Amino acid sequence: MLHYILQTVAFQVFFLIIYDLFLKKETFFNWNRAYLIGTAFLSFTLPFLKFESIKAIIGEVSPTLMDEASMIQPQQISEQAMSFSWDHIWMLGMVLATLILAYKLIKISILLRKNPKRWKGNILMVYLLNSHSAFSFFNTIFLGTSIEAEKQAHIVQHEMVHIQEKHSLDLLGFEILRIVFWFNPLIYMYQNRLAILHEFIADAQAVKYKGKSDYYQSLLSQVFETQHISFINPFFNQSSIKKRIVMLSKSKSKQIHLIKYALLIPMVMAMLMYTSSYASEIKDPFPFLQQETVTQELTFQEL
């Protein structure tokens, strides 16, 4: 189990390094979106991919003397004892993470229930009384009534892009990963980068509505009150405003820069070579999911 977690984290570190060094500053927003989502989920499946053809070419990595020395019986007993405790800690963390997600959903449902709303086509507009907040969640736009009328049009255009591109689905997918792998900080880093990228995508489309100058004013002249909920798409977010303005002012990346995404190919191949040749097989990465079944089988045998 520990080996699986370490492999997953290591793969995600490499993927994020490639993104931060070579891809983050490019204006290929949709490509970057696919990269972040794809590599995040790929990192969880790569440890299971073992190709015999690759293994036959490069051979299997044999355990070193140090590895063999570490496989003594006392340590096996210790690991079995620790496994039981780790299973319970993992499950407890998943329960707490689920409760946190439920709390966030309840907060949104309260806003939905307590504020006036109306439909505009297939979009539900919720008007937050005496608020400067603005965000979207799936096909619902929450718009503060204290926002100046001329700026509301910019915001609605921006949030419409989030809805059309189904950005909430991306973030909710990472919320599920945060439940299962609550102890992995890289999941939070992935989600943060994806949320900022969503803003770049929405800004690039919304800026066409009235031009960059007016749009800059919409970003800078508001009071930022949006509460932090990790799976909504807030229009006003202090931590990302500067990044969004810088990205809006950049010229489009040259098509030749798309070749940077080819860096993913040798990296994935190297990972496959590692997983295919490594002597240790991954067994029961989620042992607590099978614990009840094993107990039932033992009880049946005793009968």
Secondary structure, DSSP 8 states (H G I E B T S, - for coil): -HHHHHHHHHHHHHHHHHIIIIITTSS-HHHHHHHHHHHHHHHHHGGG---HHHHHHH--B---HHHHHTT-HHHHHHHHHHHHHHHHHHHHHHHHHHHHHHHHHHHHHHHHHHS-EEEETTEEEEEETT---EEEETTEEEEETTS-HHHHHHHHHHHHHHHHTTHHHHHHHHHHHHHHTTT-HHHHHHHHHHHHHHHHHHHHHHTTTT-HHHHHHHHHSS-------TTSEES--HHHHHHHHHHHHS----GGGGGGGGGHHHHHHHHHHHHHHBSS----SSGGGTHHHHHHHHHHHH-
